[in-house]
């Protein structure tokens, strides 16, 4: 159901009134009124951004610790590939 409008984080997953998930990326609005069910972990945002509209994706629950480890691993890989 619709809720009072509040902030929308990068990767926020909203559920529209017809029950379909909407993942909010860089072009998202700053606030919104749909219910939010989860947030995509930051390490997976770049992978999600490469998907085509309408392409099926599967969500998997991640603990805070797993999300942190994925972030640190992705950050380390990014530093390795962008080092001069």
N, C-alpha and C positions, 0 to 999 in steps of 0.2 A: 504494500500500500504506500501511498504518498506520505511523506513525513515533512516536518518543518525543515525548511532549507538550511543546510549547513555546508561547511567546507568539503571540497573533494580533493583527495590526495592523488598524486600520480600513481596510476595502477589501481585506483579504486574500482571496485566492481559493484555497479548499481543494478538493481532488479527493476525493470520497467513495469508499468501497470499491466502489460500483457504477459509478464512472467519471464521475459527474456533477459539474460545478463548483458550488460553493457560495460566494457572495460574502458576506463577513462585514461587517455594518454596525454601527450603534450598539448594537444589542441582542445583540451577539456575546458568547460566553464569553471569558474571559481567556486560557485555554490550550486547546490541542486537539491531537489526535493524527493528523489527516489530513495528507497531504502538501500543501504549499502551492506553487502553480505561479507565482503572480504577485501583485501588489497593484495595485488600481485607483488611478490618480493622484488626488491630493486634489481637483484642480479638477473632476473628473468624479463625485465622490461624490454631490453633490446631484442630479445628473442620474440617476444610478443609483437613488438612494433614491426617486425618483418613479415607477419602474417597478412594474408589478403582479407579484405572485408568478406564476411560470411564463411570464412574457413573455420572448420571445427577445431576446437582446442579442448584440452582436458585439464581441469584444475586438480591439484593435489595439495592436501593440507601440509603446512610446514610449521614446525615449532619456531619460536623466536631464536633458539640456538642454531637450528639448521639454516634459517634465513641469514643470520649473522655470518656463519661459516661460508655460505654461498657468496655473500657480499664480499667478504675478505678475499676469497679465492678469485672472484671476478675482478676485483680491484688489483690484485697482484698480477693477474694475467694481462690486464689493460696496461699496467705500468711496464711490463716486460715488452709488450708489442709497440709501445709508443716512446720508449726510451731513445734518445739521440744516438 
